[in-house]
Amino acid sequence: EQLEMIIPSLLQGRPNTYTFTKALAESLLQNEAKDLPVAIFRPSIVGAAYKEPLPGWIDCIHGAAGLFIAVGKGMLRVMKINWNTVADIVPVDYVTNMLITIGWITALNK
């Protein structure tokens, strides 16, 4: 009960402990790695490939991919959803290309 009471003050306006710990890790990097070429890249939900190595390629069925597979195979036919919610899914090849680009730009500019 005591923990539940102090969590809102610990979160500092963040919606949950997940976003809080991400912010904590980023703050630690910014404070402790000032002299290093560090960039923080946080893609949203990573989904199947758009083009590379093959359209639709994915190496696991966790997260959104598992949901899509279950729907596609007819295993999941009914689901309660909020039509106003956006699932921000980015293809894995976009994420990979952006990560390579960010690393290159960070190395050149720091």
C-alpha positions, 0 to 999 in steps of 0.5 A: 500500500505504501508503494502504491501511494508514492509511485505517482510522485516517483513517476513525475507525471509519466504514465507508468514505470516503463516510461520512467525507467527509460527516462532514467536510463537516458538521463544517466547516459546524458550525465555520465557519457558526456564525452562519448559519442552517444545517441539515443534512438527509441523506435516505437513498436518494431514490426515486419520488414517493408522491403529488406531482406524480404517484404514481411520478414520477421524473426519472431512472433512476439508482440504485434507480429504474434497478433497479426499472425493469430488474426491472419490464421483465424485463431483470433476472431474477436478482440475488444479494441479502442478505435481511437488508439494508434499502434505506432508500428515501424518496419524493422528495415526502417529501424535498422537503416535509421540506427545505422544512419544515427550511428554514422552521424553521431560518430561524425559530429561528436 
